[in-house]
Amino acid sequence: MKQYPRMSLDRRAFLKRTSATALAATAGSLTSSLSMFPAHAANTDGYKALVCVFLLGGMDNFDTLIPYDQSSYDRWAQIRASMVSRHSGSRDRSNLLQLSPDTTSGFDGRQFALPPQLSGLRTLFQQGNLAMVDNVGPLVEPATKEQVLAGSRRLPPRLFSHNDQQSVWQSNEPEGAQFGWGGLFADAAVNSGANSNSNANVFTTVTSDGSQLFLTGNRTQPYQVSGEQAEVVDIVGEFEDRNSGAFDVLNRHFRATRFNGSNLIKRDIASAMAGSVEANNLFNDAVENGLPLSTEFPQSPLGQQLRSVAKTISLRDVMLVNRQVFYVAIGGFDTHDDQADSLPGLHSQIDSALVAFDAAMRELGTQNDVTLFTASEFGRTLAINGDGTDHGWGGTQFVMGGAVKGREIYGKVPVSDFDHENDVGGGRLIPSTSVEQFAEPLGKWFGLSDQELAAALPNLGNFQSGAVNLFA
């Protein structure tokens, strides 16, 4: 596949335009000096990006990483017999895609496979470009089955609630939280001078989903791009006749060119409006002048969101950013019913979109500089309720990228049965790897110091450090 060089666009015009503008979030002037991180601590050499793919609803871990050795498969298929029969053969052992991880110690001879809808991810796994982390989920501190049942350990608030556990995954707090660990990772990079121009910081955290929490930090605020074309909506630019009086009025309004009030809140709002217009113009100019991206992405919602991320990454040089964090999301994983009909299609969407994204990173020459990972508020129960599953706790996640120590299944993979040390009922799994332990190697690879990691992940000190060695 053709390798494109890093960009050699007209930076002079970009810098001239950027230096003349103060991009600010609504409360940016009030919070920029309140960062919790020391300056110039993170290692921000070169370009690196993290891409979070959130699977809203709780993806079924037991129907993703499937037991493959004969005895384990037979027990799994027995427990889920009525649902397996509805999969039209795609969950028959002969149709599963066996994994061959480099490390098998700790599996007690057990083997694992992916469903046929994840054939592309299986190939990436076998090639060493993708890893899996099993039984990862929100925890406050390590907890045994006895401690959970006795209520003697601190547990995440409002377990098994979609909104709250999505928030806990992204921010360590239930719904209503203010900052996400993706945004706090970005804060650390920004405070260490990751981006060459201060105004480029507006492009440090980017979402195509519209969600804010994961990417919100003390200094960094998520910048939203279209989930389809990696562009923003330029309301002012929609006017065809730029010489009209209406265009002039609207342009002055959004740019707040005649505002000179002394009220601090009004001034922040005016600054945010002006900054947003200028940011949109800067981004769209970069898109228009950027290098082409020839990789074909699927037309699915996730495929188009990841196309938008890839296109944005292709503009990294003209935007003068060395560190970026992205967030995309798709729903549909709350499979209380019709799981055999809905989950294969969702798996196929994940597979085709992630494979295309991997190809795009190789086209751009950034495969070693971008790490993509999945997240979901919880896994699901091993027990079925007829034709679906209920809310679980620990789940299975993918991590992909050239820097990832792939062809490995990290974490502890519980047996697909009931009444073991991780099962608190119906195959609902107590996580053996916390979200903090999952996030720690991502943050270290991103360049954060131990001090910065502790600030972004306040419960990290409660767990064994270095438990998930995702990077060589």
N, C-alpha and C positions, 0 to 999 in steps of 0.2 A: 504494500500500500504506500502511496506517495507520502513522503514526509515534508510538511511545510516548515519553512524556517520561522523563527520568532519574528514578530512583526517589525517592519521598518516603515511604518506609516508616518504621516506628517505630524510629529509630536509638537513641533513649534507652534502650530496653530492651536493644537489642543491645550498646550501649557499656557499659551497667551490667554486663551478664553477662560481656562480654569483659574488662573492666578487672579483674575479680575473679579471672581465671584466668591462669596462666602456661603458655602452650603452648610445648613444647620438643621438639626432635628428640632421639633417643636420646643423641647425643653433643653436643647443642647447647650445653650449658654449658661444654664443653671446647673448642669451636671457634669460638664466636661472636666472640671477640676476635682471631681469627687471619686475618681477611679480608685478601685481597691488594689490595683496592681502597681508595683514599682516600675518606673520607666526603664527602658533599655535592658530588660531582663530576658525576654524571649529571644530565641535564635530565629531570625527572620531572613536568613540568606536564601536566595533563590526563590522560586515560586512554588507554593503549595496550596492545595485546596482540599477541603472536606466537603462531601456531598451526602446529606442525610436524606434517605428515602423512607418516609414514614408510611407504614401500612395501617391505615386507620380501621379500627374495629377488632383487632386482635387476630393475627394470622395463626392458624392451627399448626403448631410445631410437630404434632404427631402425624400430620398428613403432609409434612414437608421433608423432614429427616426421618425416613421410614426404616424400621429394622429389616435387615435383609438375610442374616443367617437364618437357617430353616426354622429352628425352634422359636426364636424371637419373632420372626414373621408370623408363624402359625398362631402364636398367642395374640399378637396384635390383630391379625385378621379375624380371630375368634371374637375378640372384644368388640370389634367394629364390623361384624359380619353384615348386618343389614345395610350399612352405608357402603362398604366395599363392593357389595353386589350391585349397587346402583352406579358405580363408576365405569360401567361398560368395559370392564377388563383392564382399565388403566392402572388399577392397584393390584392386579395379579402379579405375583412375584416375578414371573417370566418377563413382564413388561417394565419392571423397575430398572433404574439406572444405577448400578452398583458404584460406590465410591471406593477409591483406593488411597486412603490418607497415608502420608509418610510415617506418621506416628500412630500406633495402635495400642500402645500400653494404656492400661486403665479401662479398656473396653471389655476385658474378660472374654476375649474371643468373639465378641459380637461384631457384626458387620452392618453397614448402613447403605442406604440408597436414596436417590431422589426420584420423584415421580417423572414420567416421560415428558410432561409439559415443561420441565426444567432442563432439557437436554443441552441447551447452550451454556447454562451455568455449570452443568456437570463437566462440559468440555473445558471451561475456564478453570474449574477446580483441578481437574486432572493435569492441566498445563502449569499449575502453580500460581495462577493469577487470581484465585479466589479462595477464601477460607470461610468456615462456618464457626459460629460461637453458639453453643447450645446451653439451654436452661439459664438464660440471662434475663434479669428483670429487676424491678425496684426493690430495694432493701434499705433499711436504716442502719442495721448492723447484722452480722451473721446470726442466723437463727436455725435451730434444729426443729424437727417435727414436734418433739415434746414441748419445747419452749413456745412454739406457735400455738399449739392447742391449749397450753396452760395460760397463755396471755402474759408470759413473763419477759418478753422481749419487745422492744420498740419496733413497730411495723409501719410501713408506709400508710399514710392516712387514706381512708376511703378506698380500700382495696376493691378491685373488680368493678369499679365505676369507670366507664369509658373516659369521660371528660377529665376526671381527676387523675387517672393513671397516665393519660396522655401528657398531662401537665407534669406529673411526677417524673416521668421518663425524660422530659425535656428540661426540667428546671429543679428537680428535687423537692418540689412543693406541689400541693393540690391546686385545683382550679382557682385562679385569682393571682397566681404568681406573677412576678414582674420581670425577672431575668431568666434567660435560658443559658445552658452551659455552652451552646454554640456561640451565642453572643458574647459570653465572658471569655471564651477562647479568642474571639476576634478582638475584644478589648485589649487583651494581653499583647497581641500582635501589633495593634495600632499604637499602643503606648510605647512599644519598642521601635517605632519608626518603620514598620513593615512596608508602608506604602509611600512612594517617593514624593508625593505631593499631598498636603493635608486635605485638600478637597477631594482627593481620590478615595478618602476613607468612606465616603458615602456608598461606594461600590464594594465594601468589604464583606457585607452580609447581604445575600440576594435570595429572594424567594419567588417562585412562580406559582405558589399555592395561595398566597394571601395571608397565610398564618404568620404570626408575629413572635410568639413566645420564644421558641428555640433560638432565634437569631437576635433577640433583644439583649443588649448589654448596657452598661453604664454610659458608654460613649457611642457604641455602634447601634444603628437602627436598621432594620431590614429594608432593602430597596426592592421593589416589586417589578418584575418584568413579565411580559406576556407568556403564558404557558404554551403558546403555539409558535411564536416567531421571534422570540428573544428581542422584543422591542417594548417600549412603553407608549402609552397613549399620550400624544401631544395635543391637548385640547386646543391650544392656541393655533397650532399648525394645521388644524382641520379647516381653517378658513382658506378658501381658494384665492379670494381677493384680499391680499395683505395691505392694500392701500385704502381699504374701506374704513369708515369711522368706527364701525362696530369692532373690527379687528383691533384697532388702536386702543379703544376703551378696554376691551377684554385683556389685551396684552399688558396694559398698565396695571389693571386690577390684579392679575395673577403675579406680576412681578413686584407689586407694591411700590412702584417707582415714585409715587407722590406721597407715600406715607412718611410722616415725621412725628408721630405721637411719642409721648414720654412713658406711657403705660407699659410696664415690662412684659406683661402677658401679650398685649397687642403687638408689641415689637417682636416677640418670639414667633407669634403666628405669622406676621408679615415676613419675617426672615425665612420661616419654613416654606411659605408659599413661593417666595422668590427662589429659594434654593431648589425646590422641587422642579420648577420650570426649567431652571438652568441645568439641573441634573438630567432631566429628560432630554434636553437638547444635546448635552454632551454624550449621553448614551446612544441616542439615535444617530448622531454624527459618526460615532465609532462604528456602529453597525453598518452604516452606509459605506464606510471606507475600509471595512475589515476584509480579511482574507476569506475566500469561499470555504465552505465546509461541505465536502462531497458525500460524507457518510449518510446513508439513507436510514432514517428513523421510522419506526412504525407509527401509524396514525392514531394509536391509542393515547388516552390521557397521559399515562406515564411516559410513553415514548416522546410525545411532544414537549412535555416538561423537561425531560433530560436533553432533548435537542436544544431547548432554550438555554440550559446550563452549559452545554458544550459550546454553543455559539458565544455565550458570555465569556467563557474561559479563553476562547480564541482571541478575545479583545484585551487580554490581560496586560500586554505591553503598552498599548495606546492609553489604557486607563491607569497605568503606572501603579499597579497593585502587585504585591508579592504574596499576600495572604488573602484568601477568600473562603467563606463558609456559605454553602448553599442548602436550601431546604425545599424539597418537593414532597408531594403526598398523593396517595390515592386511597379511596375507601372501598367498602364492600366486604371486609373480612369478618364482619360480625355474623358468622354463619351458624345461627341457631337452627336454621332449617335449609333444606336444599343445598347442603354443602357439596354433595357429589356433583351437582350441576353447576355451581358457581365458582368453587375454588379452582378447578382446572383452568378455567378461563383467566382467572386472576394470576395464577402461576404462569400461564403463557404470556400474559402482559408483562409481568416482571422479567421473564426470561428474554423476550425479544428486545425490550427496552434496555436492559443492562448489557446485553451483548452488543447492541448498537452503540451504546455509550463507550464501552471498552474500545470498540473499533474507532470511534471518533477521537478518543484520547491518543490512540496510536497514530492516527492521521495527523494530529496536532503535535506529536512528539512529547506529550505530557503524561504518558502512561505511568511514569514513575513519580509524577508530581501531584497526582490527584488520587485520593482515596475515597471510595464510595462505600457507605454502609447502610444497612436497613435497620429500622426500629419499628416496634409495634407495642401498644400499651400493655398487652399481655398475650400469652399463648392461650390455649384452650384445653378443656378437659379431655382426658383419654376416653372417658365414658361418653357415649352418645345418647342423645335424647330422642332417637328415632331416626331422623335424617339430618341431624346437625349436632353441634357441640356447644357447650356453654363456656362462660368466661373462666379462663385459667389464670396462671400467674407467670411462671417462667416460660420463655419461648426461645425460638431459634432465629438467629440473624446471620446475614451474609456480610462479608467485608471483601471488597474488590479493589485491585490496583496493582501496578507493577512493583510497588514497594512492599506490598503485603507478603508475608511469609505464608504463601498459599499451600494448597493440597494438605490442609490440616483441619481437624475438627477440634476446636478449643473448648474449654469448659468441661463440665461433667455431663455425660449423656445418661440420664436415668433410664432404667429398664421400662419397657412399655407394658407395665402391669400395675397392679394396685398394691397398697399396704406396704410400701417400702419407705425408706427414710426421708425421701423428698415428697411423698404423697400425703397431702392433707385432706384427701377425700375425692374420689372419682377421677384420680389421676391429675388433680390440680397440683402443680409442682411448685414447691418452695425453690426459688432461684438458688443455684449454687454459685453463680457469678452475678455480682451486683452491676447495675448500670454504671456506677462509678468505676468499677474494675474494667468494664467494657470501654468506657470513655478514656481511661487513663492512657493507654498506649496511643490512642488517636491524638490526644493532646500533646504527648511527648513527641510524636512524629511531626506534629504541626509546629513544634518548636518551643512549647511552654516549659518553664522551669518547674521544679517541684513546688516552689512557693506559689506560683501562679495556678498550678493544678489544684492545690489545696484550697485556694480561694474560689476557684470555679466549681469545685466538687467538694462541698463542705463535709460530706460524710465519708470521703475517701480514706481518711485516717482510721476509720473503723474496720477496714478490710486489709487483707494481705496485699501488699503492693507488688506489681509485676506478675500478677496471676495469669494474665492473658498476654502472651508474647507474640503480638500480631506482626511485628516487623523484625526482619533479620538484623 
